[in-house]
Amino acid sequence: MKRRDAIKGGLVTILSTGIAGCGILGGSGVQDSDGDGVIDSEDYAPQDSDVQEKSDISGSDSSQSSGPKTDTGSNSESELIGTAVGKYKAGYQGMQSSKDLLGTAIDSYGQENYGLVEMTLEGFEQDMSAFSDAFGEAASAADELGESEVQQSAIAGQNEIEHLVSAADNVRGAAKDAKNENWDDSDAKLAQAQTAIKSAENRHREMMEPSAVESRLMDI
């Protein structure tokens, strides 16, 4: 009984950070958050119905450009704005969806459904890497535009992703140890997950909402 209480206490701390899932079962493979006909696990930006694949973002970047393209090999200001806005939005929305998956995994851990933890977090690191790359491209474009605040916000997004990946890895490890009744190791990994999630939360506070990024860059 004490063991179960300890688990619940640790989960309360994690869930209080706002990472808790909202009913998305990542392992089911049938969730379509944006209603675009592409399931979240195969959707590059599961919260954006206009984006299903990474190439869609490249296309949307150019469509957002209001100015003529240059033939000099360098990006025009309008192209840079389109890249910064589009990539930032893709990274942000993808990261938020992945938080839901992490919350679902944590819920599964608390319910002692350790196999579902692994299923839910399958491909988590790979997906987060793609979202981090999107933030990186947004940061580069913002730097060229001289928009340091947007650049730093995108970098904060990359840092948040690093902490979330660490948290997911530890939750996965905690579930594996719990399944094998290695309780001390499981508790240690759960504590590390808590720390990583808290760090991710701190980085998130340094970020701008995508709408704020768009408004700021469109005013250039």
Buried (B, 14 or more C-beta within 10 A) or exposed (E): EEEEEEBEEBBEBBBEBEBBBEEBBBBBEEBBBBEBEBBBBEBBBBBBBBBBEEEBBBEBBEEBBEEEEEEEEEBBBBBBBBBBBBBBBBBBBBBBBBBBBBBBBBBBBBEEBBEBBBBBBBEBBEBBEBBBBBBBBBBBBBBBBEBEEBBBBBBBBBBBBBBBBBBBBBBBBBBBBBBEEBBEBBBBBBBBBBBBBBBBBBBBEEBBEBEEBBEBBEEE
